[in-house]
Amino acid sequence: RLVARQNRYRLHAEQIRDTALYAAGILELQVGGPSVKPYQPPGVWEAVAMRESNTHNYVQDQGDGLRRRRMYTFWNRSAPPASMEIFDAPSRETCAVRRERTNTPLQALVGLNDPTALAAADALAARMGAHEGGADERLAFGFRLCTSRPPNARELAMLRSALQAEPADVAWSRVAIVLLNLDET
């Protein structure tokens, strides 16, 4: 009863990506080790780095490095990860006592189009597809993975409608991206 009155806050920038990867079952949980370089839009580093710098060229990691927790991301203060900036991560140039919270259309675009988000959606779709039962059980399973609660009848009907509205070859991935982008997720 007391928790029900708590304000709802969006997760911090670092947690949004990690939550999607975790729900999809592909978050790399290795503790420690070297920093990793996940997806960055092409040309971001080259535009701000000095030519003689060892960070002039960004070489994206492959495999598990793309799915490591965000806290292990190599950070260039001149060119921070674009998705982190869009979700209001501090620039790390100065101390931040409090994070700003904004809600912009760019955040929705990242959640729907970022390569990491799409990979998480595909993995979540595969995870739902491997779950036993019919479509409703699989939809409820995916919803529970993302929100930590079962869907009510109205939510399940909306997910079922979304599943039926999409072409069969991408339907589960599209529903997964919807689940990952729910405000409650």
Secondary structure, DSSP 4 states (H G I P E B T S, - for coil): --GGGSPP-PPPHHHHHHHHHHHHT--B---S-S-B-----TTHHHHHS-TTSTTSS-----GGGGGB-GGGB---TTS--HHHHHTT---SSS--SS------HHHHHHHHH-HHHHHHHHHHHHHHHHSSS-HHHHHHHHHHHHHSS---HHHHHHHHHHHHHS-TTTHHHHHHHHHHT-S--
